[in-house]
Structures are given as structure tokens and as C-alpha cells.
Amino acid sequence: MPDTDSTTVCVPSTRLLAVRLARYPKHMASLFPQPQVCVTAAIVLMFYSWVGATAENVRYNPASRQIVEARLGTYAGDNKQREATLKQMFAEAGCDEHHISEQPVKGSKLPNVICLLPGSSDRVIIVGAHFDRVSAGDGVVDNWSGASLLPSLYEAVKTEPRKHTYIFIGFTDEERGEVGSHFYVRQMAKEQVAATEAMVNMDTLGLAPTEVWLQAVGCCSRFDSEADERTRHRCQCRAGRQY
């Protein structure tokens, strides 16, 4: 993948409620993920053009493999140190003090880390990954592989024109029952929910070929014309197939 050239992607459009990258086996061949991690940024951002009423072009400048690997290598420390490291990486990527914040989370000692990238409209795409780990092991794969990629995704789109506002979130205490993400959702106003067109969640990346899970409005209507309205809104699809 080129380090400097801007890339354009155009794909058919559909309104997504959520996009989830695959959770892979915990076995690691080495400290750093395979090259698929560098490709992950492009794969995630491709879903941008799926959102909305019409197909869109999305332009981005992917971070180099060296930058992605260097950020992954900052996994050391307890959850408090990882939260501080993630915030620092966002700042180094260009998310200034006016756009980065810490959201105190009820039931957690650590906050959610939020970096806001404004767009030209009020439509929102949320990109998230939890930064905490369990006490056993270093938590490189689960889930510093996802959290450390957030600043690189921010960098990939920050210099290009965009309609959507991106909200990049490092969630706290996922390992204790998705505490940070649940709190964030509960604090959203109805207007914020209505403005959110997609959510990309990254967890345990780069150890196998990338897979994508979709949860989308209208998914069943595309693959099952007999599904009733209630079922249609509950339906989940895997890689474009109903399951």
C-alpha cells in the first residue's frame, strides 16, 4: 500500500448501523501483526462510502507500515499507562486539545479517550477500539492491535475533504463487560443517535486474513424478501450473507 499517494474508493451505498472487524485467534507468530494490519485501515475506511443515500468517493492517505508497527510497539504498561499512551498518540497524530477529550465513565477508574474529526455535515461515523487488557499477558493482540490503529486511521482521513464527522474512541474496561462502550451509548442524546450512520469496532487484528461482520438496516430485505419489518431490523449479515 502506498505511503504517500492518496487513494480513492467508490463502492455501492447502504445505510449501516454497525461494522465489526473480525476477532481472530490469540496465537501470535511475532510481536507485530502481519501486513494485513496495514491494509486494515483501508478496509475500514472503505465502509465510509457505503453510508448515506448515494455512493460517495472517499479519499485517504494510509499510514505506513512502519508507523503502524511503531504505535503497536507502545503496548507496555497497565491500563492507566495505555490510556495515557493512546491520548499521546492521538495528539502526535494531530488531534489537538480542542478535539481530544476524556469522558469519565461511571463504574470505571479510567475514561474513554475521544478524538473528534469534524466534517462538512452533521452525519457521524464512530470508529472505536478498547485499550484495556486483562492482567494475564501483555494485551498486544487483544486489543492494542485495535486501539493503537485509531490514531493512524485519524491521520489517514484528516487531510482529505469529508462530509462525515468522525469520532474516534478508545473505550475503557471492555474486559470487565464492555463498560466504556455501554456508558458512551447510554450518554448519547437521541439527536446524536439519529446522526450516527455507522460504527466501526476494531478488536484483535492482523493475525489472519481480514473478515468483516455487518449489522445493517435493510440487510434482510436484500437477502430475504419475506422477512417482516421487525425481523429485518434485527437481522445480522456476515460478509454480505444472512446468518
N, C-alpha and C positions, 0 to 999 in steps of 0.2 A: 504494500500500500504506500503511495507516495507520501512524503513528509511535508511537502510544501504546496503542492498543487491542490487547488480547490476542486471538489468533486460534486457533480450534480446527479441527483437520483430522482426519477419520476415513476411512481407506481400507482395502481388504482386506489381509489379512496374508499374508506369506510369509517364509520364512527366507532372508536374503540373505547371501552370502559377501562380495560387493563391489558397490559402486556407483561409477561413474566418470562425472563430468560431461564433456561434450564438449570436445575440443581444437579450437579454432577457428582460422581463417586469421589470419596475423600482421598484416594490414593494420589500421591504426587510423585512424578518422575524426577523433579528438581524443584528448587526454590521458586523459580519463575514459571508462570504458565507458558504453554506452548503458543505459537504465533497466533492462534485463534483469538487470544485476548486482544491483540492489536486490531483485529478485524471486528471485534465485538462492538466497538464504538460506532463503526459504520452501520452494522446491522441494526443496532438500537435506533440510530437516527433515521434509518430508512422508514421506520414506522411513523415518523413525523408526517410524511406525505400521505399517509393513509387517513389522516384525521381531517374532518371537515366535509363540506358538501361537494367539493370538486377536487380533482387531483392537483397537487402542487409540486413545484420543484423545491428541493431542499439542498442547500449548499453548505458544505462544511469542510474544515481543514483538519484532518485527523492528526492526533498526536503521534509522534514517532514511537517506535517500539522501545527505544532507549528511555524515553520519558516515562512511559507506562511501567516499565520494569523498575526504574528508579523509585517511583512512587510506591510500587508494590513492596519494595525492599524496606519501607519505613514502618513495617508491621509491629516492631518491637514495643513492649510495654503493656501495662494494664489498660483497661477500658478508658480510664481518665486520660492517660497519655495518648491513646489512639484518637480520642475526641479532639484533643489539642492539636495533634498532628494533622488531622483532616482539615480542621479550621485553618491551619497554617498553609496547607497545600492549596486550599481554595484562594487564600489571599495571594499566594505566589502565582497562581494562575490568572489573577486579575480581578477577582471578586472583592471589591473594595469594602470599606467599613459601612458604606451606605446600603450595600446589597447583601451583606452577610450578617447572620444573626444566630443566636442560640435561643431555642424555645424550651423553657423549663417544662419538664414533664412530670406530672403527678405520679408518684409511685416509683420514681427513678432518681438516683443521685446525679445523673448526667443528663444534659439537654439533647434535643435534636439539633443538628447543625444544618442551617438552611442558607443556601446561596440563590439569590434571585437574579434572573437574567431577563429584563423587560423586553417585550416585543412590541409590534405596532398595533396590536389589538388586545382585548381583554381575555382572549381564549388562552387556556393554560395547559401545558404538559408537565406533569410531575415525573422526575427521574429520581429514584431512591435506592438506597442500599444500607443495610445495617452495619455499623462499625464495631459493635461489641463482639466479644468472643467468650467461649466457655473457659474455665480455669485450666483444663487439660489441653496441652498443646499450645501452639503459637497463633492459631486462628488465621493463618495466611490465606488458605483457600476459603474457609468459612469464617468471616467473609471480608477479609481485607482485599481480596481479589475484586469484589464489587465496590466497596467503599472507596478504595484508592483510585478507581477508574472515574469517579464522579468529577474531579477537577479536570481530567483530560477531556471528558465529554463537554464540560463547560467551555474549555478552550476551543474545542472543535467548532462550536457554533457562535461564539461571542462576537467574531468579527464579520459575520455574514448577515445580510438583511434577513429578517424573520418576522412572520406575523404573530406567531405564538409566543407567549411568555413562558419561559422555562423556570421551574422551581426544582433545584437540586437539593436533595435531603439525605443527610446521614442520620439514620434512625438509631436511637439508643435502645438497649435492652431487648433486642429481638429474641435472644436466647432465654429470656425469662418470660416469654409468652407474648412476643410482639408488642411490648409495652409502648415503645415510642411511636410506632406507626398507628396503633389504635388510638393513642392520645391525639395525634395530629388530625386524624379523620374526625374524631369527636369534636374537635375545636373548630372545624370548618363551618362557616356560615352557609346557608342554603345558596346564596349567590355564588360563593366560591365553588361549591359542588357543581352547580349548573355550568360554571365557566370552565370546569376541568374536562378536557376532551380525551385525555389518555393518561395512564400511569405506567411507567416502565420500572419494574423492580429487578434488580440485579443481585444474584446470590450464587456463590460458588462457581466461578467462571474459569474457563480456559483449559480444562483437563480432558476435553473430548470435543468432537465436532459440535458446533453450536446448534441448539434446538430452541424453539420458541413456543410458548404456550399463549394462546389468545383467549380472552374473555370479552365478547363483543356483543353489543346490541345488534340485532338483525342477523346474527350468525346462524341461528337455526332456520330463519326464514330463507336463507340462501341454500341450505342443505336439506331441509325438511319442510316442505311446503304445507304439511298437515299439522305442524306444531302449533298449539294455541298460543295466544298472546302471552300468557303467564309463563309458559314453558320457554318461549322464545327469549324472554328477558333473563331467564335463569341459565340458559344454555352455555356450555363451555365448548371451545373448539381447540383441538391440538393440531398445530401446523396446517390449519385450514380445513380440518376434518372434524366432524362432530363426534364426541365421545362421552 
